[in-house]
């Protein structure tokens, strides 16, 4: 099936709708990088927000996007949803 990229969509599902539906997850990953002159190992924390229907898929997406992560923590609840 070919998709006509020049036609206008009938509907757009944007960030706000994903938030409202509970499909946005926040993951915190720790990435390593080599230091400056003394070549020390440095770590920095990165928050990554992904759209996924569940926590397992959210974690899979983040670990696929950042395969060299040192650690990962995905919030138990979607962003914008009270625990």
C-alpha positions as CSV (number, residue, x, y, z in Angstrom):
1,X,0.0,0.0,0.0
2,X,1.4,3.3,-1.0
3,X,0.8,6.4,1.2
4,X,0.3,9.7,-0.5
5,X,2.6,12.0,1.5
6,X,1.1,15.1,-0.1
7,X,-2.5,14.7,1.2
8,X,-3.6,16.2,4.4
9,X,-4.3,13.8,7.3
10,X,-7.8,13.3,8.6
11,X,-6.5,13.5,12.2
12,X,-3.3,14.4,14.0
13,X,-2.6,12.8,17.4
14,X,-0.2,15.2,19.1
15,X,1.8,15.2,22.3
16,X,-1.1,16.6,24.4
17,X,-3.4,13.7,23.3
18,X,-0.7,11.2,24.1
19,X,-0.4,12.8,27.6
20,X,-4.1,12.7,28.1
21,X,-4.3,9.0,27.1
22,X,-1.5,8.1,29.5
23,X,0.9,7.0,26.7
24,X,3.9,9.2,27.6
25,X,6.6,7.7,29.8
26,X,9.7,9.2,31.4
27,X,12.9,7.3,31.6
28,X,16.1,8.4,33.2
29,X,19.3,7.0,31.8
30,X,22.9,7.3,32.9
31,X,25.4,7.7,30.0
32,X,29.1,7.6,30.3
33,X,31.6,9.7,28.5
34,X,35.4,10.1,28.6
35,X,36.7,13.1,30.5
36,X,39.0,15.8,29.3
37,X,42.7,16.0,29.8
38,X,42.9,13.3,32.5
39,X,40.7,10.9,30.5
40,X,38.5,10.2,33.5
41,X,35.2,8.4,33.1
42,X,32.3,10.8,33.6
43,X,28.6,10.1,33.8
44,X,25.6,12.3,33.1
45,X,21.9,11.7,33.5
46,X,19.4,12.2,30.7
47,X,15.6,12.3,30.9
48,X,14.0,10.7,27.9
49,X,10.3,11.0,27.2
50,X,8.7,8.4,24.9
51,X,5.3,7.6,23.6
52,X,4.3,4.0,24.2
53,X,1.2,2.0,25.3
54,X,3.0,0.4,28.3
55,X,6.1,0.6,30.5
56,X,7.7,-2.4,28.9
57,X,7.6,-1.0,25.4
58,X,8.8,2.4,26.7
59,X,11.9,0.8,28.2
60,X,12.5,-1.2,25.0
61,X,12.4,2.0,23.0
62,X,14.8,3.9,25.3
63,X,17.3,1.0,25.4
64,X,17.2,0.7,21.7
65,X,17.7,4.4,21.2
66,X,20.6,4.5,23.8
67,X,22.2,1.1,23.7
68,X,25.3,2.2,25.6
69,X,23.4,3.3,28.7
70,X,25.0,2.5,32.1
71,X,21.7,2.4,34.0
72,X,18.0,3.0,33.3
73,X,15.0,3.8,35.4
74,X,11.5,4.1,33.9
75,X,8.8,5.7,36.1
76,X,6.1,3.2,37.2
77,X,3.3,5.5,36.0
78,X,2.9,7.4,32.7
79,X,3.7,11.2,32.8
80,X,0.7,13.2,33.9
81,X,-1.0,10.4,35.7
82,X,-1.3,10.4,39.5
83,X,0.1,7.4,41.3
